[in-house]
Amino acid sequence: MIFTDQKPLNTAIGNVTFAPGSRNNWHSHKVGQVLLVTGGEGWYQEEGKPARLLKTGDVVNIPPHVKHWHGATKDSWFVHLALTQGETVWLEAVGEETYNKLQD
């Protein structure tokens, strides 16, 4: 975390690094989230939608209550700043089949 005290911006900011091939679980945010990609290549996917390849400089604005996941590609580190206000609801793991389909 860059800082956890939500004052003065009223948000937590995390500096998140994923090793190649790693990703987080499906999850959602009660208030939403913004991702600012600062390095490498990664994936972002909302439930029921195609995955989006992310590269340095990309920004993802995730609305409240949208189930999604993000993580590194198979061959690249992936780094982003995550601006998250409010609670995160953690859900099931992203299955190997779902993830491996993106690598072809």
C-alpha positions in Angstrom: 0.0 0.0 0.0 1.2 3.5 -0.8 -1.0 4.7 2.1 -4.0 3.3 3.9 -5.3 6.5 5.7 -8.1 7.5 3.4 -7.6 11.2 4.2 -7.3 13.5 2.3 -8.2 11.6 -0.9 -10.8 9.3 0.8 -9.3 6.3 -0.9 -6.7 3.6 -0.3 -3.9 3.3 -2.9 -2.1 0.0 -3.4 1.1 -0.6 -5.5 0.4 -4.1 -6.7 2.9 -6.4 -8.5 1.9 -9.7 -10.0 4.6 -12.3 -11.0 4.2 -13.8 -14.5 1.3 -16.2 -14.5 -0.3 -14.9 -11.3 -3.7 -13.3 -10.8 -6.2 -12.5 -8.1 -9.6 -14.1 -7.4 -12.8 -12.9 -8.9 -14.0 -10.0 -6.7 -16.0 -6.8 -6.7 -15.8 -3.4 -4.9 -18.8 -1.8 -3.1 -17.7 1.7 -4.4 -15.6 0.7 -7.4 -11.9 0.8 -8.3 -9.5 2.5 -10.6 -6.4 0.7 -11.9 -3.4 2.6 -13.3 -1.0 0.3 -15.1 2.6 1.2 -14.4 4.5 -1.7 -15.8 4.4 -5.0 -17.7 1.4 -6.7 -19.3 -1.7 -8.1 -17.7 -5.3 -9.1 -18.1 -8.5 -7.5 -16.8 -11.8 -9.3 -17.2 -15.4 -8.5 -16.1 -17.7 -11.4 -15.7 -19.5 -12.3 -18.9 -17.1 -10.1 -21.0 -13.9 -10.8 -23.0 -10.6 -10.2 -21.2 -8.7 -7.0 -22.0 -5.0 -7.0 -22.4 -3.4 -4.2 -20.3 -0.1 -2.4 -20.9 1.8 0.4 -19.3 -0.2 3.6 -19.3 -3.7 1.9 -19.5 -6.4 3.0 -17.0 -9.3 0.8 -16.0 -12.4 2.4 -14.3 -14.3 -0.4 -12.6 -17.9 0.5 -11.5 -19.3 -0.6 -8.1 -20.4 -4.2 -7.7 -18.9 -5.4 -11.0 -17.4 -8.9 -10.6 -13.9 -9.0 -12.2 -10.3 -10.2 -11.8 -6.9 -8.9 -13.0 -3.4 -10.3 -13.1 -0.2 -10.9 -15.1 0.1 -12.5 -18.5 1.9 -15.9 -18.6 5.2 -14.3 -19.7 5.3 -10.8 -18.1 5.3 -9.1 -14.7 2.4 -6.8 -14.2 2.3 -3.7 -12.0 -0.5 -1.3 -11.3 -1.7 1.2 -8.8 -5.1 0.3 -7.4 -7.3 3.1 -6.0 -9.9 1.4 -3.9 -12.5 3.2 -1.8 -14.6 1.1 0.4 -14.9 -2.7 0.9 -13.7 -5.4 -1.5 -15.8 -8.6 -1.7 -13.5 -11.6 -2.5 -15.0 -14.5 -4.4 -13.8 -17.7 -6.1 -10.5 -18.3 -7.8 -10.1 -17.7 -11.5 -9.9 -21.2 -13.0 -6.9 -22.5 -14.9 -9.1 -23.1 -18.0 -10.4 -19.5 -18.0 -6.8 -18.1 -17.5 -5.1 -20.5 -20.0 -7.6 -19.6 -22.8 -6.1 -16.1 -22.7 -2.6 -17.3 -23.3 -3.1 -18.9 -26.7 
